[in-house]
Amino acid sequence: GPIAMRMAKKCINYGANVDLPSGLVFEQKTWAFLFATEDQKEGMQAFLDKRKPDFRGK
């Protein structure tokens, strides 16, 4: 979804400028944030329902 793409770019850009442990901590925090979004829940439900997700950027 759109939130995941935005956060993936942030992880890549951040990770390119810090040491590995700092990059991994940032990635872990980002993953935890993303896992709590409505889009994540929609994506999982759409997968189970075998349909395209309706991401709303929330």
VENDA-V299343 format. One record per residue. N is the residue number from 1. RES is the residue in one letter. PSI is psi in whole degrees, 0 to 359 (999 if undefined). Layout:
# VENDA-V299343
[[N & RES & PSI] [N & RES & PSI]]
This chain:
# VENDA-V299343
[[1 & G & 176] [2 & P & 324] [3 & I & 316] [4 & A & 320] [5 & M & 317] [6 & R & 316] [7 & M & 327] [8 & A & 318] [9 & K & 319] [10 & K & 318] [11 & C & 316] [12 & I & 311] [13 & N & 318] [14 & Y & 313] [15 & G & 333] [16 & A & 345] [17 & N & 6] [18 & V & 171] [19 & D & 164] [20 & L & 311] [21 & P & 319] [22 & S & 319] [23 & G & 319] [24 & L & 322] [25 & V & 316] [26 & F & 317] [27 & E & 318] [28 & Q & 316] [29 & K & 322] [30 & T & 316] [31 & W & 316] [32 & A & 318] [33 & F & 311] [34 & L & 324] [35 & F & 341] [36 & A & 3] [37 & T & 158] [38 & E & 325] [39 & D & 324] [40 & Q & 315] [41 & K & 318] [42 & E & 318] [43 & G & 316] [44 & M & 316] [45 & Q & 320] [46 & A & 320] [47 & F & 313] [48 & L & 324] [49 & D & 356] [50 & K & 51] [51 & R & 167] [52 & K & 141] [53 & P & 152] [54 & D & 80] [55 & F & 138] [56 & R & 5] [57 & G & 31] [58 & K & 999]]
